């Protein structure tokens, strides 16, 4: 998780979550926002729940940012063997 969001949520780089049902981007982010309400609206729009432009999601070395938020995450992530990464995109000029 980007440092600014770690500070906002009062957590470290790694956050362990219990996700009920199938592990998807949506269910992981729902669980994260439920356990850390300060993060509401920081990674996804409040209303549409679409990913914010400067946030990227990765799992198993793949960029999942443009995948459907309801697509199942890889089994390695669902089982806890691999992390679901939330990164701040780097922009520059």
MDAnalysis code that builds the backbone (N, CA, C; Angstrom):
import MDAnalysis as mda
import numpy as np

u = mda.Universe.empty(279, n_residues=93, atom_resindex=np.repeat(np.arange(93), 3), trajectory=True)
u.add_TopologyAttr("name", ["N", "CA", "C"] * 93)
u.add_TopologyAttr("resid", np.arange(1, 94))
u.add_TopologyAttr("resname", ["UNK", "UNK", "UNK", "UNK", "UNK", "UNK", "UNK", "UNK", "UNK", "UNK", "UNK", "UNK", "UNK", "UNK", "UNK", "UNK", "UNK", "UNK", "UNK", "UNK", "UNK", "UNK", "UNK", "UNK", "UNK", "UNK", "UNK", "UNK", "UNK", "UNK", "UNK", "UNK", "UNK", "UNK", "UNK", "UNK", "UNK", "UNK", "UNK", "UNK", "UNK", "UNK", "UNK", "UNK", "UNK", "UNK", "UNK", "UNK", "UNK", "UNK", "UNK", "UNK", "UNK", "UNK", "UNK", "UNK", "UNK", "UNK", "UNK", "UNK", "UNK", "UNK", "UNK", "UNK", "UNK", "UNK", "UNK", "UNK", "UNK", "UNK", "UNK", "UNK", "UNK", "UNK", "UNK", "UNK", "UNK", "UNK", "UNK", "UNK", "UNK", "UNK", "UNK", "UNK", "UNK", "UNK", "UNK", "UNK", "UNK", "UNK", "UNK", "UNK", "UNK"])
u.atoms.positions = np.array([
    [0.857, -1.165, 0.000],
    [0.000, 0.000, 0.000],
    [0.906, 1.232, 0.000],
    [0.544, 2.251, -0.770],
    [1.365, 3.468, -0.805],
    [1.517, 4.064, 0.597],
    [2.665, 4.688, 0.833],
    [2.987, 5.239, 2.145],
    [1.922, 6.201, 2.651],
    [1.406, 7.067, 1.795],
    [0.398, 8.031, 2.249],
    [-0.861, 7.323, 2.751],
    [-1.234, 6.215, 2.131],
    [-2.408, 5.466, 2.576],
    [-2.103, 4.669, 3.841],
    [-0.859, 4.195, 3.988],
    [-0.453, 3.524, 5.221],
    [-0.602, 4.479, 6.402],
    [-0.133, 5.697, 6.228],
    [-0.209, 6.709, 7.287],
    [-1.665, 7.031, 7.594],
    [-2.457, 7.226, 6.573],
    [-3.870, 7.552, 6.750],
    [-4.610, 6.455, 7.517],
    [-4.327, 5.203, 7.190],
    [-5.006, 4.075, 7.827],
    [-4.362, 3.657, 9.146],
    [-3.143, 4.148, 9.403],
    [-2.444, 3.754, 10.618],
    [-1.981, 2.309, 10.585],
    [-1.515, 1.871, 9.411],
    [-1.055, 0.491, 9.231],
    [0.345, 0.490, 8.636],
    [0.952, -0.683, 8.602],
    [2.251, -0.858, 7.955],
    [2.074, -1.213, 6.495],
    [3.178, -1.672, 5.907],
    [3.150, -2.021, 4.483],
    [2.273, -3.222, 4.190],
    [2.131, -4.123, 5.153],
    [1.354, -5.351, 4.959],
    [0.125, -5.313, 5.853],
    [-1.033, -5.577, 5.259],
    [-2.291, -5.642, 6.002],
    [-2.902, -7.013, 5.714],
    [-3.197, -7.756, 6.774],
    [-3.833, -9.065, 6.617],
    [-5.333, -8.888, 6.753],
    [-6.077, -9.489, 5.825],
    [-7.534, -9.348, 5.806],
    [-8.214, -10.703, 5.735],
    [-9.396, -10.764, 6.304],
    [-10.282, -11.906, 6.114],
    [-11.320, -11.471, 5.082],
    [-11.374, -12.189, 3.973],
    [-12.315, -11.865, 2.906],
    [-13.346, -12.976, 2.847],
    [-14.601, -12.598, 3.012],
    [-15.648, -13.617, 2.929],
    [-16.047, -13.811, 1.468],
    [-16.314, -15.047, 1.113],
    [-16.671, -15.346, -0.266],
    [-15.446, -15.387, -1.149],
    [-15.684, -15.228, -2.434],
    [-14.614, -15.301, -3.425],
    [-13.699, -14.085, -3.318],
    [-12.386, -14.305, -3.460],
    [-11.414, -13.219, -3.427],
    [-11.375, -12.534, -4.788],
    [-11.840, -11.301, -4.825],
    [-11.816, -10.457, -6.019],
    [-11.240, -9.117, -5.606],
    [-10.919, -8.285, -6.572],
    [-10.471, -6.938, -6.214],
    [-11.528, -6.253, -5.355],
    [-12.782, -6.373, -5.752],
    [-13.866, -5.713, -5.024],
    [-13.961, -6.217, -3.581],
    [-13.917, -7.549, -3.393],
    [-14.066, -8.078, -2.036],
    [-12.872, -7.722, -1.153],
    [-11.672, -7.696, -1.728],
    [-10.486, -7.305, -0.961],
    [-10.576, -5.831, -0.573],
    [-10.922, -4.977, -1.521],
    [-11.019, -3.544, -1.220],
    [-12.179, -3.257, -0.270],
    [-13.291, -3.974, -0.413],
    [-14.406, -3.815, 0.528],
    [-13.957, -4.165, 1.945],
    [-13.232, -5.278, 2.086],
    [-12.750, -5.700, 3.403],
    [-11.737, -4.703, 3.963],
    [-10.867, -4.192, 3.108],
    [-9.867, -3.217, 3.548],
    [-10.535, -1.933, 4.015],
    [-11.482, -1.433, 3.240],
    [-12.183, -0.202, 3.620],
    [-13.058, -0.403, 4.861],
    [-13.622, -1.595, 5.026],
    [-14.443, -1.871, 6.211],
    [-13.590, -1.892, 7.473],
    [-12.380, -2.436, 7.370],
    [-11.516, -2.505, 8.547],
    [-10.728, -1.221, 8.781],
    [-10.628, -0.380, 7.762],
    [-9.896, 0.892, 7.863],
    [-10.702, 1.980, 7.147],
    [-11.766, 2.486, 7.781],
    [-12.676, 3.439, 7.131],
    [-12.005, 4.720, 6.627],
    [-10.843, 5.052, 7.159],
    [-10.131, 6.243, 6.678],
    [-9.740, 6.099, 5.214],
    [-9.713, 4.886, 4.715],
    [-9.327, 4.649, 3.322],
    [-10.481, 4.786, 2.334],
    [-11.699, 4.927, 2.842],
    [-12.863, 5.070, 1.947],
    [-12.649, 6.225, 0.973],
    [-12.780, 5.936, -0.294],
    [-12.655, 6.961, -1.326],
    [-11.236, 7.259, -1.760],
    [-10.244, 6.639, -1.135],
    [-8.862, 6.931, -1.512],
    [-8.373, 6.098, -2.685],
    [-8.845, 4.870, -2.781],
    [-8.407, 3.972, -3.855],
    [-9.452, 3.834, -4.941],
    [-10.729, 4.059, -4.546],
    [-11.858, 3.952, -5.469],
    [-12.780, 5.142, -5.241],
    [-13.464, 5.536, -6.295],
    [-14.464, 6.587, -6.188],
    [-15.573, 6.136, -5.236],
    [-16.053, 7.057, -4.385],
    [-17.110, 6.730, -3.414],
    [-18.351, 6.131, -4.075],
    [-18.787, 6.709, -5.162],
    [-20.058, 6.328, -5.776],
    [-19.882, 5.192, -6.786],
    [-19.020, 5.396, -7.767],
    [-18.889, 4.411, -8.855],
    [-18.043, 3.203, -8.463],
    [-17.217, 3.341, -7.433],
    [-16.289, 2.292, -6.982],
    [-15.220, 1.978, -8.026],
    [-15.036, 2.891, -9.003],
    [-13.982, 2.703, -9.996],
    [-12.639, 3.099, -9.387],
    [-11.594, 2.395, -9.812],
    [-10.238, 2.647, -9.340],
    [-9.826, 4.092, -9.646],
    [-9.181, 4.721, -8.665],
    [-8.636, 6.065, -8.891],
    [-7.473, 5.955, -9.877],
    [-7.280, 6.975, -10.723],
    [-6.274, 6.893, -11.790],
    [-4.840, 6.632, -11.331],
    [-4.446, 7.111, -10.175],
    [-3.056, 6.969, -9.744],
    [-2.838, 5.763, -8.825],
    [-3.786, 4.855, -8.769],
    [-3.670, 3.634, -7.977],
    [-3.639, 2.440, -8.929],
    [-2.736, 1.507, -8.659],
    [-2.609, 0.303, -9.488],
    [-2.700, -0.929, -8.590],
    [-3.251, -2.014, -9.129],
    [-3.398, -3.266, -8.405],
    [-2.600, -4.357, -9.114],
    [-1.824, -5.128, -8.338],
    [-1.005, -6.196, -8.890],
    [-1.198, -7.476, -8.084],
    [-1.080, -8.604, -8.757],
    [-1.081, -9.913, -8.109],
    [-0.283, -10.864, -8.980],
    [0.575, -11.645, -8.368],
    [1.384, -12.638, -9.093],
    [2.118, -12.013, -10.280],
    [2.687, -10.846, -10.049],
    [3.477, -10.115, -11.038],
    [2.681, -9.662, -12.252],
    [1.365, -9.587, -12.121],
    [0.507, -9.118, -13.211],
    [-0.229, -7.856, -12.778],
    [-0.325, -6.897, -13.687],
    [-1.090, -5.674, -13.437],
    [-2.565, -5.993, -13.661],
    [-3.342, -5.932, -12.585],
    [-4.767, -6.230, -12.661],
    [-5.622, -4.970, -12.642],
    [-4.992, -3.825, -12.764],
    [-5.678, -2.545, -12.606],
    [-6.863, -2.368, -13.546],
    [-6.763, -2.877, -14.749],
    [-7.840, -2.690, -15.723],
    [-8.749, -3.917, -15.848],
    [-8.522, -4.910, -15.009],
    [-9.380, -6.100, -14.999],
    [-10.701, -5.782, -14.309],
    [-11.699, -6.599, -14.528],
    [-12.978, -6.433, -13.849],
    [-12.772, -6.563, -12.342],
    [-13.368, -5.668, -11.559],
    [-13.214, -5.761, -10.104],
    [-13.863, -7.015, -9.526],
    [-14.689, -7.695, -10.300],
    [-15.357, -8.907, -9.827],
    [-14.712, -10.192, -10.350],
    [-13.629, -10.066, -11.106],
    [-12.914, -11.245, -11.585],
    [-12.189, -11.894, -10.411],
    [-12.198, -13.215, -10.338],
    [-11.491, -13.887, -9.238],
    [-10.000, -13.573, -9.275],
    [-9.421, -13.351, -8.101],
    [-7.979, -13.162, -8.008],
    [-7.304, -14.521, -8.144],
    [-6.030, -14.554, -8.527],
    [-5.333, -15.836, -8.652],
    [-5.409, -16.641, -7.344],
    [-5.421, -17.959, -7.464],
    [-5.525, -18.846, -6.300],
    [-4.418, -18.576, -5.282],
    [-3.228, -18.232, -5.757],
    [-2.107, -17.935, -4.847],
    [-2.426, -16.765, -3.932],
    [-3.164, -15.794, -4.443],
    [-3.565, -14.636, -3.640],
    [-4.713, -15.033, -2.712],
    [-5.690, -15.726, -3.235],
    [-6.849, -16.141, -2.429],
    [-6.425, -17.014, -1.258],
    [-5.392, -17.845, -1.456],
    [-4.944, -18.739, -0.392],
    [-3.956, -18.068, 0.562],
    [-3.516, -16.862, 0.229],
    [-2.584, -16.143, 1.096],
    [-1.121, -16.420, 0.820],
    [-0.822, -17.178, -0.238],
    [0.574, -17.472, -0.576],
    [1.258, -16.276, -1.233],
    [0.499, -15.492, -1.967],
    [1.022, -14.312, -2.663],
    [0.197, -13.096, -2.242],
    [0.809, -11.915, -2.234],
    [0.071, -10.714, -1.832],
    [-0.731, -10.099, -2.976],
    [-1.743, -9.346, -2.597],
    [-2.452, -8.452, -3.513],
    [-1.826, -7.092, -3.248],
    [-1.180, -6.533, -4.245],
    [-0.447, -5.284, -4.074],
    [-1.247, -4.089, -4.544],
    [-1.220, -3.041, -3.736],
    [-1.838, -1.765, -4.083],
    [-0.702, -0.761, -4.130],
    [-0.482, -0.191, -5.307],
    [0.637, 0.728, -5.495],
    [0.163, 2.064, -6.024],
    [0.873, 3.101, -5.635],
    [0.632, 4.420, -6.208],
    [1.426, 4.520, -7.499],
    [0.760, 4.908, -8.558],
    [1.424, 5.035, -9.858],
    [2.385, 6.218, -9.811],
    [3.456, 6.114, -10.559],
    [4.454, 7.179, -10.615],
    [4.180, 8.011, -11.862],
    [4.084, 9.299, -11.669],
    [3.857, 10.207, -12.794],
    [4.959, 11.253, -12.798],
    [5.275, 11.715, -13.931],
    [6.320, 12.723, -14.016],
    [6.267, 13.420, -15.358],
    [7.118, 14.355, -15.492],
    [7.096, 15.074, -16.740],
    [8.455, 15.345, -17.260],
])
